Amino acid sequence: MDWQQLISSLRLGKEGVAPLPTEQRSEFQRDFDRLIFSSAFRRMQNKTQVFPLPGSIFVHNRLTHSLEVSSVGRSLGTDVGRVLQERHPELPDTDFMNIGAIVSAACLAHDMGNPPFGHSGEEAIRSYFREGKGQSLQSQLPWTLWSNLLNFDGNANTFRLLTHQFKGRRSGGFGLTYSTLASVVKYPFPSYFAKKPKFGYFATEEETFVRIAQHLGIPRLLSESGHEEWARYPLVYLVEAADDICYEIMDIEDAYKLRILSYEEAEELLLSFHDDGTRQSLREMHPKVDDMGERLVFYRSCAINALERACVKVFLDHEEEILEGTFKGSLISHMEDPLRSGYQRCAEISRAKIYKCKDVTDIDLAGYQIIYTLLDLMTEAVCHPENSYSRLLLQQVSSQYEMDAEDLPGRIMAVIDYVTGMTDVYALDLYRKINGHQLPSV
């Protein structure tokens, strides 16, 4: 791959439109602004990240997580771009210094397609079509669309949200640049090649991704399973690293606030990224700070800083392999100890103590029941829109969702769009009304 071709300000749906000559922002800064002012971005403030939405203790939701990922992504991209600009004087017209803006915008968008109730929401959608009443639809849908449902993934749904032309909306979705859109696709193959629920785009958006990949000069390679798939767009590695850093570190801090982890456990984990000498110097750096939460904030910032520097180094050390499409794994997996072992230790504790705690599993149980019910009723409504109850349900849906599409596959994808666009609060409210547990205020 070639950097000059990879960094492109061409916009989806506006390929023949020239930028405004009076515009002072870069095209990639405009991507960031379009995202942050969008209603889909705002809705993430009411979507679960890991822990239930806050009561008296504020923990991360999808929106705060995405803002933090975007901040780390900007640092990663800016640091990489600065070195690449010095390393490649033969490419004077390449926008290396815009890499930070591209990665920051992609990080801002990376979770926008996730359904309500966190990762349990994704699994509930898959489970409904694999094990629930949704199984009955298999014979009525093309296998490419069926794979979208069985393997549903929030990453692919993000690409659809950003690029799909919803009813009454403009062509090209958000109209983002090709480079920003490519940076969102962590797994560059369609749903029907997925061996597990990790893939980059639904079959319905394959044509759009192919157009972007071809324009950016991304090659096709033979995968380990024997089919052709696209190489990863290089900046995806930086978006992935920013996400990995933030969710692993910030989950530790949230778990301490919720008293799932003791101070001693959280401190040990956050200092495990450093050697013995650095750990001791960090403990002694602020002797007058007695607030344990404040000390953990300091240790957390040092851990993020160390991980960011290490990921930049891995990316630059492996630039040639990344451009060839032969680099394997994530940037995190190529770090040296104690950073890599510290990260692995945090991941182990998260799986054992955080993701299985009662607060999290309670959300899982509720999310399954709510999403199962909404999918069951909405799929029945679009399959039989002539029924009186179906008409009542469909009147609740915003006109942008094509519940009246001519073909059943289009209507089923509209149901997925509608349900995944809900916040936790909206989904719960609708569930209660449908079940007669709540009436509108008079």
Order of alpha helices (4+ residues) and beta strands (2+ residues): alpha-alpha-alpha-alpha-alpha-alpha-alpha-alpha-alpha-alpha-beta-beta-alpha-alpha-alpha-alpha-alpha-alpha-alpha-alpha-alpha-alpha
